[in-house]
Every structure is written in structure tokens, then in C-alpha cells.
Amino acid sequence: MSQEASAYTNFPSVQDVWFAKKRISPLVKPSPLIYSPVVSAQVGAEVYIKLETVHPTGAFKLRGATNKILSLSQIEREKGVTTYSTGNHGLAVAYVARQLGIPAVICVSHNVPQAKIDVLERSGATLEVSGHSQDEAAENCHILQSEHGLTLIEPFDDPHVIAGQGTMGLEILNDLPSINKVLIPLSGGGLLAGIALALKTNVPHIHITGVSPTASPVMIRSIEAGRPLQLEEKETLADSLLGGIGLTNRLTFPLVQRFMDGSALVSEEEILQGLSYMFKHHKMVVEGAAAVGIGALLCGHLPVEKNDKVVVIISGNQVDSEVFLRFAQSPTLTSHERKKSP
Ligand SMILES: *Cc1c(COP(=O)(O)O)cnc(C)c1O
């Protein structure tokens, strides 16, 4: 057992984030924070982008998965790990397991598109295909856990995962101690909870905005309702932000409730604007989930002032080529087309 394990009987602390930073450092390098002259000029504040697209798997999920897997005992490592995510979390688990020589089983359903299966297979994990929904894949994953002793690596509602994502907050403070606002893509809330824990514990006045697609507002609606909800979701360009928060959510719901100061819902059009802006002005290809913050800022969802130092989390780059072609051809916003701030 690692020395800070007792702290994990409950919520992760900022000290756990420091432990995570040290633990993941051999496998996960800090990501760059760069000034965005174009977004800054467009919105009238100092805007910086945190590029989580530089990781070997193309998304921040590597931080949490690495921290979780490195905290397992030797016996747990030998038995192996499992997960049912087919997105960035699944890729991260497969990657870390391969780096450490740990067996990994990703449970998928027959409905998962072949393109995703191919990517996961290339990552070196074993795939178990069963059932016809994400729920059936998850069920299979739980069977592997209970009957074969594999450790289920949760995508967000886990203290080690949250602390791992939180390492991003320490890097931001190191690079830009004067930060006063941050925009964070929000789905299950591991990303927001981790970053907020690291930022707010050090600098309580930093204003935290969670950004979700209008098509998938589960966490934001749950916060409004004061309890975890289950909602129907629609298709969205920000596909990495799909998926519920779990009716039995233990950690991310209360942490988001405690730390989030405001939220924004962005339309598909606004996500497209974010994607297209990142491509045309930064020459960067990112995924829909990573563009929600830029979209929200450009479209006036977060009022900013001249002296604000705003960080936007660019969370990943797993974009489908068809979607890429769509936004590469769409026109970008000009200032007179922008919606006025409320
Ligand atoms: C998972 C993911 C998110 C959201 O993170 P949560 O911890 O689920 O809130 C945002 N962007 C990308 C690219 C992701 O893969």
C-alpha cells in the first residue's frame, strides 16, 4: 500500500495531487501552456491554452489512468486491469498497461464502430466484445472484476484518477501564477474536480467555469437539481463529453458542487466555431470536447475583462476525419457576428 492510501478512504486532497505529480512523472510529461494572441484579441482579455493534445494518447486521460495504475499493488498488477471506455480513457488505460507490462482487457459492445476497435487493438489491449450496449460491456467488465480479480479502472469517479487529472492544475499555477479564470470541459467531472482541487486549494479566488454541450448537460443539470440525475443525451460533436455521471456518484458530483463557480452550455454551432478557430488560427486539430471552452469564450458565455488571465483547457485531439473535414471548411466567426456578452 502506498503511504497516502489512508487519505483515499474519502476525497482526494491537494497533497494527493502532489503525490500524483511525482508518481506519474516518468510516464507523463507536463503539457505546454501557450498564449493565444488571436483569441485574446477577439475577446479582449489575456487568454492561454493548455495543450493536453501533446500526450502520446492525445488526451489528458493519461494522467488519471497512470496515477491509478501505478498505485496498484504488485498482485493487482499481475492480475491485470479492465475498463469499458472506448474513448480516451480506454486508450489511456491500454497505453499505460502496455508501458508497464500489465495485462489490460477493454470491454466493448458489438455496437462500437470498427474504427474505434482498430485503434484500441493497435494500443495493445485485449478486447472483449459482448452485448449490444455500453451497459452490457460494463456488465462484462464487472464480471472480469469480481470473478477474475481484474482491477476496474473507473473513468472519473475515483480518487487516484481525480488526483491525476489535478496535476494539470499544478502545472498551470507553475506557468501562470496570476491566472484568475479557467474554462474546463465537463462530462463526468474528473477533469474539473482535479484541476479545481489543485487551483482553488492554492488560490481560492480563481473562477472556475465548467463547459458542456447543450446535447449532453448531465453534470450541469445534476448540480442545478442538487443530486445526480440520469438524462437522455443527443449526438454531439463533443462525443468525449457523452455519458452520465452515475446515479451513485461518490466523488466528482460533490467536488464539482463545491468548486465550480459557473457553467456554460454550448450549441453544436458554437463547438464547430471553437474547432474551426483552433484550426484556422492556431493550426491545431483538436476534438469537439476540447473546443467547447474556446467556443464558449468566443460566443460570449463567459464575461471577461481586459486584465483577466484566462486559461482554456484543450483536452484532446481524437477527432474523426469526417468531422475534421466539416470544420476545416466552415467559415470562422468575425467580431460583428459574435453574440454580445450577457
Ligand atoms: C473525458 C474527456 C473530457 C471530460 O472529462 P470528465 O472527467 O469526464 O469531465 C473532456 N475532454 C476530453 C477530450 C475527454 O476525453
The ligand as a MOL file (V3000), in Angstrom:
LIG
                    3D

  0  0  0     0  0            999 V3000
M  V30 BEGIN CTAB
M  V30 COUNTS 15 15 0 0 0
M  V30 BEGIN ATOM
M  V30 1 C -13.0270 12.6000 -20.7860 0
M  V30 2 C -12.8450 13.8480 -21.5340 0
M  V30 3 C -13.3540 15.0830 -21.0620 0
M  V30 4 C -14.2130 15.2010 -19.8140 0
M  V30 5 O -13.6030 14.7420 -18.6490 0
M  V30 6 P -14.5190 14.3150 -17.3870 0
M  V30 7 O -13.5480 13.9540 -16.3330 0
M  V30 8 O -15.3720 13.1560 -17.8260 0
M  V30 9 O -15.3570 15.5030 -17.0490 0
M  V30 10 C -13.0650 16.2210 -21.7920 0
M  V30 11 N -12.3520 16.1720 -22.9420 0
M  V30 12 C -11.8630 15.0210 -23.4270 0
M  V30 13 C -11.0780 15.0540 -24.6930 0
M  V30 14 C -12.0730 13.8160 -22.7500 0
M  V30 15 O -11.5880 12.6660 -23.2440 0
M  V30 END ATOM
M  V30 BEGIN BOND
M  V30 1 1 1 2
M  V30 2 1 2 3
M  V30 3 2 2 14
M  V30 4 1 3 4
M  V30 5 2 3 10
M  V30 6 1 4 5
M  V30 7 1 5 6
M  V30 8 2 6 7
M  V30 9 1 6 8
M  V30 10 1 6 9
M  V30 11 1 10 11
M  V30 12 2 11 12
M  V30 13 1 12 13
M  V30 14 1 12 14
M  V30 15 1 14 15
M  V30 END BOND
M  V30 END CTAB
M  END
